[in-house]
Amino acid sequence: MFLPLSYPRLKCVLENLEAVKRAHIMGRSSGLQKLDKLIPLHLEDFYFNRDEMTINRLIIKYDKDEVKFEMNGKTFGRQISVSREDRMKKFINLFTQDVDLKFRVNSLSTPYACFNSAISFIDPRSLPLKTLYTSIANPSTFDNQIIQFAETLNLNLFIDRIVIVEDLKKLNNKKVVFNYLDYTRVDMVSLIRYHVETKKDIRTTFVISTSDKGFINNALL
């Protein structure tokens, strides 16, 4: 005869259960659902934008009147007739019976337009993030402490965006990767000159990810 798990043991099992598998189990056990919202979720990856969300290996895409789920090469969809906001709430309810859902993650990928919405789902205990993928919308991007202190920061540059040295000086990441688009510029020369002149000890590695030699030449002018 098997004895039921005590709450501490059950909490340990559920907290370390992969999030998608946990949601699958929760949907089939009304008894466990009462405990589910009391136990935090741990995620490997979380991607969020206005039309798509990724939880580990599960991808959810929102069309005009359909939600599509993709996982392990398999896809299925459901017809819907509710607003985008209601669709998001219904998805959230797959993981918890409380819309104040908080994810504990290592990595976050989101366009900056959805950055604040995505961060609202993040458990503060996840910070600083190990990896953050986002984009530069305006100079205020560099004032955000979640961006400043992520261990690895991967930034997409918008067209015609110039990243000045005053913005670069705000970053405290171990590694910053700039993904290049046409007609953008990162003021690396001024940053190098600043650190040579001030002899400031920095531990940040800056990477410009591009195969365009012209971009590198322009950055070093």
N, C-alpha and C positions, 0 to 999 in steps of 0.2 A: 504494500500500500504506500502510495506516494503522499507525503505531507505537503501542504501548500507552502510556497515561499513566503518568508517574512517580508515586510515592507522594505527594509534596507537591502535585502538580496534582490527583490523584484526591481527596486529602483536601479540597482547596479546593472542588472540584465538589460532593462529597457533603455537606460542612458547610453549604453555602449552598443546597442543594436543599430545597425545601419538604418538611416532615416526612412527610406522608401519601404524597406521590409517592415519597419515598425508601424508605418501608416497602414500597410496592408493588414497587419495583425489587429491593430486598433479598430479598424472598420468592421471586424468580425467578432469583437468581444465587448459587450456593453459594460461588463464589470471592469475591464482594464481602462476603458475610456474615462472612468471617474478619476483614475490616477494619472492619466496621460498628461494633462495640462500642468501637473505638479512636477513633472520630471523633464529637465531640459533636453533638447535635441542637440546632437553633435553632428556637424556636417563637414565633409571634406571640401566641397566646393558649392558656391551659391552664386548664380548669375541671374540678373534681374534687369529687364527693361519693360517698356510699355506693352510689348507684344509677346514676350517670351520670358520664361523662368526655368532655370535649371537647378535641380536639387541632386547633387552627386551625378548619377548617370541617367536620371529621369529628366526629360525635356518636355515642358508644357508650352504649347504655342496657342495664342489666342487669335482666331480669325473673327470676321464680322459676326458670324452666327454659328461658329463651331470651335470647340477646344480639341486640340490634337495632343496625344501623349506618345512620346517616343522613348524606347528603352531597349537596349540590347538588340538593335536592328529591327525591332518590331514597332509598328505604328497603328494606333487606332484613334478614332475621333468620336465626339459626341455632339449632336446638334443642340444648340441652346438658343434662347430667345430673351436673354437678360442683358443688362448693361455690363461693360467691362469691369466696373467696380464690384458688381455682384458676382461676376465670374471669379474675381480674385478672392473674394471672401469665401466662396464655396471651395476653392482650392485650398485655402488656408485651413478650412475645417477638416480637410483630409488628415492634417497633422495635429490639430488641436481643436478643442471645443471653445476656444477663447481667441477672439480676433487680435488680442495683444500678443501675438506670437513673436518669440525671440529665438533666433537661431544662433548656435555657437559654431563659428566657422574659422578656418585657417586662411581661406582664400576667397576673395570677392571680385567679381567682374561685372561692371555696370557702366553704361554711358553716363557722363556727368549730368545730363538732363534728368536722369532717374536716380542720381546719387543719394539724395536725401531720403527718397522713398525706400531705397534698398537698405540704407543704414538704419532706418527705423525698425527693421526686422532683426538687427544684429544684437546679440547679447553683449553688453559692455565688457564681459569677461573675455571676449574674443580679442580685445584690443591689447596691444597693437597687432594688426593683421600681419601674417607672414608674407602674403602677396596680395597686392591690390592692382587691378586693371581698370583704368578709367580714362577719361579724356579731359583735355584742357578747354574749358568753355570761356573763361575770362581770368584776369589776374587774381581774383579772389579764390580761385582753385587752390592756390599755394598757401592760403591762410587757414585752411582746414587742418586741424591737428591729426585727424584720421589719415589724411593724405601725407602729412609731414612725417609721421612716425611709422608707417608701414615698413616692414623689413625690406621688401622689394616692391618698388613702385614702378608700374609699367604704364606709361602715358602715351595716348594717341594725340597727335598734334593736328588741330584743325587747319585747313588751308588759310594762308595769310596770317597765321599766328606767329608772333615773335615772343620768345621767352627771354626775358631780360635777366641780368645778373642779380638784381634785387629779389626777384622771385626765386632764383636758384639758391640763394643764400638762406632761404627759409626752410629748405629741406634737410631733414635729419635721418634720412633712410640709409641703409647699408648699400643699397643698389638702386639706381634710377635708370630706367630704360626709356628713351624717347623713340617712338615709332614715327618715322618721317612721312609726311605728305608734301605734295608740291607747294612751293612758295611759302615755306615755313623756315624759321631760323631759331637756333638756340645760341645764346650769347656766351659760349664756353670760354672764349679768349678773355673776356672781362672777368669771368669767374676765376680762371687760372691766375690772372694778374693780381686779383684781390687776395688770393691765398698766398701768393708769393710775397706780396708786400706786407701782409699782416702776420705771416708765419703761423697762421691758425692751423691747429691739428684737426684734420677732417678724416672721416672714415667712410666716406661715401664714394662709391664707384659709379661714374656716369657713363652710360652707353647710348650711342646714337645708332639705332637699328635701321640701316638703309644700304642699298647697293648702288646708290647714286653718288658717284665721286664728286660731282658738282656741289652736292649738298655739303659734303665734308669740306671742300675747298672754301665754300662761302662761310661755313662756321668758323674757319680758322683765319679769316681775313682780319 
